Amino acid sequence: MTRAKAPGRRPAGSGGGTGRLRIIGGRYRGRRLPIPDQPGLRPTADRVRETLFNWLAPVLPGARCLDLFAGSGAIGFEAASRGAGEVVLIERNTAVARQLHANVLTLAAPQVSVIQADALAWLATGARPFDLVFIDPPFADDLLVPTCARLADGGWLAPGARVYLETAARVGFPPLPAGWDLIRDSTAGQVRFGIALIHPAAGIAAD
């Protein structure tokens, strides 16, 4: 993501130049990737990522993943490192998207692709189903509700897909679309995060 998510979290690269993202598990474990020094750009915390990918371990290998507010790429690159079959990173900021492209080349990760686009506008284009979708938008922009609605209505979700949600703990999750069940839920500091399981009949485009 490219704007501040929660007050009190130390910005990546707060001293100028670039920050660093560390991949914490899987094939690329320990690799450190540059992050542009953009206002509010922060990788998802190690603690949150470790919990998330422990939850996803049974379903991640070979999964098609969509990271809609990629930012640093922390979640998307972690998914690729841990065995995802495909990872699509959506990022609207030009400099951040450019660094994501460079980091894909650094890792030699052909399963990862980067698309520079506004996430909501991109979701209005032709859909193809994903097994896992990560939604970690800037907290101040109230993007969870419209993003979930476009996923639910647009045919982006494979039967039994899972959607990761992250928001400010003080706000909590909004009501989820019909057919979405929150099956995991936790907090870490000022962040609330969880996983919704999509019922097989939900989110599938009509013929």
C-alpha positions as CSV (number, residue, x, y, z in Angstrom):
1,M,0.0,0.0,0.0
2,T,1.1,3.5,-0.6
3,R,-0.4,5.6,2.2
4,A,-0.3,5.4,6.0
5,K,-2.3,2.6,7.5
6,A,-1.9,3.0,11.3
7,P,-0.3,5.7,13.4
8,G,2.8,4.8,15.4
9,R,4.1,2.2,12.9
10,R,7.6,3.1,11.8
11,P,7.8,4.0,8.1
12,A,10.0,2.0,5.9
13,G,12.9,4.1,4.8
14,S,12.1,6.8,7.3
15,G,15.6,8.1,7.2
16,G,15.6,8.8,3.5
17,G,16.5,6.7,0.5
18,T,15.0,3.2,0.6
19,G,13.9,0.8,3.2
20,R,14.2,-3.0,3.2
21,L,11.6,-5.8,3.1
22,R,12.7,-9.1,4.5
23,I,11.0,-12.3,3.3
24,I,10.5,-14.5,6.4
25,G,9.8,-18.0,5.0
26,G,10.0,-20.3,2.1
27,R,12.2,-20.4,-1.0
28,Y,13.3,-16.8,-0.7
29,R,13.6,-16.8,3.1
30,G,16.0,-14.1,4.3
31,R,16.1,-12.2,1.1
32,R,16.0,-8.4,1.6
33,L,14.3,-6.2,-1.1
34,P,14.4,-2.5,-1.5
35,I,11.3,-0.4,-0.7
36,P,11.0,3.1,-2.2
37,D,10.9,5.9,0.4
38,Q,7.3,6.9,-0.2
39,P,5.1,8.5,2.5
40,G,3.3,5.9,4.6
41,L,4.7,2.9,2.7
42,R,5.2,0.1,5.2
43,P,5.5,-3.7,4.8
44,T,3.1,-5.8,6.7
45,A,4.7,-6.7,10.0
46,D,6.6,-10.0,10.3
47,R,4.3,-11.1,13.1
48,V,1.2,-10.6,11.0
49,R,2.7,-12.3,8.0
50,E,3.8,-15.3,10.0
51,T,0.4,-15.8,11.4
52,L,-1.3,-15.2,8.1
53,F,0.8,-17.8,6.2
54,N,0.5,-20.3,9.0
55,W,-3.3,-20.0,8.4
56,L,-2.9,-20.4,4.7
57,A,-0.3,-23.2,4.7
58,P,-2.8,-26.0,3.7
59,V,-4.1,-24.1,0.7
60,L,-1.2,-21.9,-0.5
61,P,0.9,-24.4,-2.6
62,G,0.0,-23.8,-6.3
63,A,-2.7,-21.2,-5.5
64,R,-3.5,-18.3,-7.8
65,C,-3.1,-15.2,-5.7
66,L,-4.1,-11.5,-6.1
67,D,-2.6,-8.7,-4.0
68,L,-4.8,-5.7,-4.7
69,F,-2.9,-3.0,-2.8
70,A,0.6,-4.4,-3.1
71,G,2.7,-1.5,-1.8
72,S,6.0,-3.0,-0.6
73,G,5.0,-6.4,-1.9
74,A,5.5,-8.0,1.5
75,I,2.4,-10.2,1.3
76,G,2.7,-11.1,-2.4
77,F,6.4,-11.9,-2.3
78,E,5.9,-14.0,0.8
79,A,3.1,-16.0,-0.9
80,A,5.4,-16.6,-3.9
81,S,8.2,-17.7,-1.6
82,R,5.9,-20.2,0.2
83,G,4.7,-21.9,-3.0
84,A,2.0,-19.9,-4.6
85,G,1.6,-20.9,-8.3
86,E,0.9,-17.3,-9.4
87,V,0.9,-13.9,-7.7
88,V,-0.5,-10.8,-9.3
89,L,0.5,-7.5,-7.6
90,I,-1.7,-4.4,-8.2
91,E,-0.1,-1.1,-7.3
92,R,-1.1,2.4,-8.5
93,N,2.0,4.4,-7.5
94,T,4.5,4.6,-10.4
95,A,7.6,4.5,-8.3
96,V,6.4,1.7,-6.1
97,A,5.3,-0.4,-9.1
98,R,8.7,0.2,-10.7
99,Q,10.4,-1.1,-7.6
100,L,8.1,-4.1,-7.4
101,H,9.1,-5.0,-11.0
102,A,12.8,-4.7,-10.1
103,N,12.3,-6.9,-7.1
104,V,10.6,-9.6,-9.2
105,L,13.7,-9.6,-11.4
106,T,16.0,-9.7,-8.4
107,L,14.3,-12.8,-7.0
108,A,14.0,-14.4,-10.5
109,A,10.4,-15.1,-9.7
110,P,8.5,-15.7,-12.9
111,Q,5.4,-16.6,-11.0
112,V,5.0,-13.0,-9.9
113,S,3.6,-10.2,-12.2
114,V,3.1,-6.5,-11.5
115,I,0.3,-4.4,-12.8
116,Q,0.3,-0.6,-12.3
117,A,-3.3,0.3,-11.8
118,D,-5.9,1.6,-9.4
119,A,-7.3,-1.6,-7.7
120,L,-10.9,-0.6,-7.9
121,A,-10.6,0.4,-11.6
122,W,-8.8,-2.8,-12.4
123,L,-11.5,-4.9,-10.8
124,A,-14.0,-3.3,-13.2
125,T,-12.1,-5.0,-16.1
126,G,-12.6,-8.6,-17.3
127,A,-12.4,-11.0,-14.4
128,R,-10.6,-14.3,-13.9
129,P,-10.9,-16.4,-10.7
130,F,-8.2,-16.4,-8.0
131,D,-7.9,-18.8,-5.1
132,L,-6.5,-16.2,-2.6
133,V,-7.0,-12.5,-2.6
134,F,-5.2,-10.1,-0.3
135,I,-6.9,-6.8,0.6
136,D,-4.6,-4.5,2.7
137,P,-5.6,-1.0,1.6
138,P,-4.7,2.4,3.1
139,F,-6.8,2.5,6.3
140,A,-7.9,6.1,5.8
141,D,-9.5,5.5,2.4
142,D,-12.4,3.2,3.4
143,L,-11.7,0.8,0.6
144,L,-12.6,-2.5,2.1
145,V,-16.3,-2.3,1.4
146,P,-16.1,-1.3,-2.3
147,T,-13.2,-3.7,-2.9
148,C,-15.1,-6.7,-1.4
149,A,-18.2,-5.7,-3.4
150,R,-16.4,-5.8,-6.7
151,L,-14.7,-9.1,-5.9
152,A,-18.1,-10.6,-4.9
153,D,-19.9,-9.3,-7.9
154,G,-17.3,-9.6,-10.6
155,G,-16.4,-13.2,-10.9
156,W,-12.9,-12.8,-9.4
157,L,-13.2,-15.6,-6.8
158,A,-12.7,-19.3,-7.4
159,P,-15.0,-21.7,-5.6
160,G,-13.9,-21.9,-2.0
161,A,-11.6,-18.9,-2.4
162,R,-10.2,-17.1,0.7
163,V,-9.9,-13.4,1.1
164,Y,-7.4,-11.8,3.5
165,L,-8.6,-8.5,5.1
166,E,-6.6,-6.0,7.0
167,T,-7.8,-2.8,8.7
168,A,-7.3,-0.6,11.7
169,A,-8.2,-2.4,15.0
170,R,-10.2,0.5,16.3
171,V,-12.5,0.3,13.3
172,G,-12.9,-3.4,12.7
173,F,-14.2,-5.2,9.7
174,P,-17.3,-4.0,7.9
175,P,-20.2,-6.4,7.1
176,L,-19.0,-8.9,4.5
177,P,-20.8,-9.8,1.3
178,A,-23.3,-12.6,1.3
179,G,-21.6,-16.0,1.3
180,W,-18.4,-14.8,3.0
181,D,-17.6,-16.3,6.4
182,L,-14.8,-14.9,8.6
183,I,-13.0,-18.0,9.6
184,R,-9.8,-16.5,11.1
185,D,-9.5,-13.2,13.0
186,S,-6.7,-11.7,15.1
187,T,-5.2,-8.4,16.1
188,A,-1.6,-7.2,16.3
189,G,-1.1,-3.8,17.9
190,Q,-3.3,-1.3,16.0
191,V,-4.0,-3.8,13.1
192,R,-6.9,-6.2,12.8
193,F,-6.6,-9.0,10.2
194,G,-8.5,-12.1,9.2
195,I,-9.5,-14.5,6.5
196,A,-12.9,-14.9,4.9
197,L,-13.9,-18.2,3.3
198,I,-16.1,-17.8,0.2
199,H,-18.9,-20.3,-0.2
200,P,-18.6,-22.1,-3.6
201,A,-21.8,-20.4,-5.0
202,A,-20.6,-16.9,-4.0
203,G,-18.6,-14.6,-6.2
204,I,-19.0,-16.6,-9.4
205,A,-19.9,-14.7,-12.5
206,A,-23.2,-15.6,-14.1
207,D,-23.1,-17.3,-17.5
